Amino acid sequence: MNMIRQIKSYRENTFQKGIVGVIVLIIIAIVLFSYFGINLKELSNKPIFKENFSFVKEISITIWNNYLLPIWNNILKTPVLFLWSKFIGLLS
């Protein structure tokens, strides 16, 4: 029972540290953009910026649908969901 409490406590602490880390990273990025005089609003309105993000989105969707999703559905889904349910059962 004590081990389950330790796992829950570790999970909560790790999640909280992760959120704080992301917030700090976003703040640092904004400060750096400001320091170098980069206007994010202007940048996001440029056609080349939109085209690049559209290209990355299309490539990501293609990779997911053609390569990663079949691997997940045919090989990984059943064992991962089985192990996940066992892990969740340990926590409750």
N, C-alpha and C positions, 0 to 999 in steps of 0.2 A: 504494500500500500504506500509506503514511504517513497518507493521508486517512482510510482505514478505521480505523486505530488512533485517530485523533483523534475520529472519530464514536463509537466504542465508549467511549473515555474520557469524552467529553462526556455520553453517555447514562448511564454509571455515576455520574458526579458529580451529574448532575441528579436521578437517582433517589434518591441518598443525601441530597441537600439536601431533596428533597420529603418523604422519610420523617421527617427531623429536624424539618422545619417542621410536619408534622402532629402529631408528638409534642408539640412546644412549644405548638401551638394547643390541644391537649387539656388540657395542664397549666394553661394560662392560663384556659381555660373552667372547669375544676374550681376553681381559686383564686377566680375571680369568683363562681361559684355559692356557694362557702363564705362569701365576704365578704358577700354580700347575704342570707345565711341561707336559701338555697334547698336543700331536701332533695330530691335527685333520686329517692330511693327512694319517698318519699311522693308526689312529683309523678307518678311513673310508675304508681302504684297508683290514681290518681284516674280515675273513669269518663270524665270529659270529655277527659282526656289520651288515653286509649285510643280514644275515639270520633274525636278529631281525627286521630290517626295512622292509624286505619282508613280514614277519609275520604280522606286524602292518598294512601294506598296504592291505594285503588280508583280514584281519579282518575289516578294515575300509570300503573296497568295499562291503563286505558281509552285514555289518550293513546298509550301505547306500542303497544298492539295495533291501534288504529284509524287512527293517523296515522303514527307513526314506522316501525313494522315494514313496512308496505306500501311506503313510500318506499325503505327499505333494500333490500327484496327485489326491487323492480321497477326501481330506478334506480341505486342506489349500490353494491350488493353486488359485481357483476362488476368494474367499474373499480377499486374500492378494493382488492379482493383481488388483482387483477392488479398494481397499483402496489406493494402491500405485499410480494408475492412478489419483485418486482424489487428492492425496497429490502433485503429480507433477503438476497437473493443478493449484493448489494454488500458486506454485512457479513461474509459467510463466505468 
